Amino acid sequence: MALIGQMRHRVVVENPTAAADGDGGYADSYAAVAPSPVWASIEPATAGVIEQQVGNQIEAGVTHLVTMRWHAGVTTKTRLTFGSRRLFVRGLQKIHEVGEWLVCSCEEFV
């Protein structure tokens, strides 16, 4: 689990919304969830890091693990934006089940 001093990245927490496309339909987009941005730790998802953080729950396509304070708005539909990078949440784990820390298994699309 990351310590406060390791939370050196600012990420924007975004959830999907349906926006009118002007032709009577809707287009999917993302909107920031308040409070955002949040401090987080971003690590490459190597096998050793995944095993240490989330046990044997390895998901295909996971490229990064993002640790942050627990945030009620984060789901498996959430996108985390870090600069120009987009990390899509594929799995969640509350550390110690007390709702203080959250580890997100994320997949980055380039």
Secondary structure, 3 states (H helix, E strand, C coil): CCCHHHCCEEEEEEEEEEEECCCCCEEEEEEECCCCCEEEEEEECCHHHHHHHHCCCCCCCCCEEEEEECCCCCCCCCEEEECCEEEEEEEEEEHHHCCCEEEEEEEECC
